[in-house]
Amino acid sequence: MNDLELKSILANRLELVQERIAQSCTRATRKTDEITLVAVTKTVSCRVVRVMHELGISHFGENRPQELWKKAADLPAAQWHLIGHLQRNKIDKTIPLIHLMHSVDSERLLFALHEYGLKHHTPLPVLIEVNCSREEAKGGFSIPTIQELADQFKTFNGIRIEGLMTMAAYHDDPQHSRSTFVELRSLRDQFRTQTGLALPHLSMGMSNDFEVAIEEGATFVRIGTTLFEGLEDE
Ligand SMILES: *Cc1c(COP(=O)(O)O)cnc(C)c1O
């Protein structure tokens, strides 16, 4: 496929997604500028990312650090989001490349990022990943664990905790994700009161359920398949 064909496919898909985001905002009486679309590029090449960037998208998400290194080197002008597990031995190489870390999923990683921030005098913005769906295969803190840790949020001054992230269990009917998203939002509200932190962000909603997530307060939606399906070989 040549660049023009690729660009026209991506432009159409992007327009549809942005329309759906706008309609969800209307239903929820929210403003579209409260929502940041993070295009999840884990299945596509640097070339596809560059075309998406030319279309005006500047936030991109990757779930594997090595893949993020490669793509961020190719397109350093974009804002890169890590949305998957980060091993502590990859912190030094990954953190300087990213705009926001969505997936702080263990106490060990939380401490390590805090120490990194202290050492480099640049508090890294992070979200805490919570396993609201309670699926064993999913990452993130269990709700009781993070509730216990919340009292200490303010003491982690090497990082800036800006909110929470979750993944709902996959289901054909997106309404099934609603209870997960409501739970993440109430947890955030509870932590606001408990810690005094602003916690402005909720990263929730993917291709199959981003509209429901926006209705329930998402500020970041992470969308891959709907934008990039079928473009894996481009
Ligand atoms: C892959 C991925 C997404 C995007 O999922 P799609 O269903 O392809 O939109 C979102 N969040 C995380 C953490 C992912 O790994």
The ligand as a Tripos MOL2 file, in Angstrom:
@<TRIPOS>MOLECULE
LIG
   15    15     1     0     0
SMALL
NO_CHARGES

@<TRIPOS>ATOM
      1 C1         -3.2990   -3.3510   23.3280 C.3       1 LIG1
      2 C2         -3.7450   -2.5070   24.4520 C.ar      1 LIG1
      3 C3         -4.7600   -1.5440   24.2680 C.ar      1 LIG1
      4 C4         -5.5060   -1.3610   22.9480 C.3       1 LIG1
      5 O1         -6.4490   -2.3750   22.8120 O.3       1 LIG1
      6 P1         -7.3990   -2.4610   21.5290 P.3       1 LIG1
      7 O2         -8.4850   -3.3860   21.9520 O.co2     1 LIG1
      8 O3         -6.5710   -3.0030   20.4220 O.co2     1 LIG1
      9 O4         -7.9070   -1.0990   21.2500 O.co2     1 LIG1
     10 C5         -5.1000   -0.7560   25.3500 C.ar      1 LIG1
     11 N1         -4.4880   -0.8940   26.5540 N.ar      1 LIG1
     12 C6         -3.5110   -1.7990   26.7660 C.ar      1 LIG1
     13 C7         -2.8980   -1.8930   28.1020 C.3       1 LIG1
     14 C8         -3.1070   -2.6300   25.7210 C.ar      1 LIG1
     15 O5         -2.1410   -3.5400   25.9400 O.3       1 LIG1
@<TRIPOS>BOND
     1     1     2 1
     2     2     3 ar
     3     2    14 ar
     4     3     4 1
     5     3    10 ar
     6     4     5 1
     7     5     6 1
     8     6     7 2
     9     6     8 1
    10     6     9 1
    11    10    11 ar
    12    11    12 ar
    13    12    13 1
    14    12    14 ar
    15    14    15 1
@<TRIPOS>SUBSTRUCTURE
     1 LIG1         1 GROUP 0 **** ****
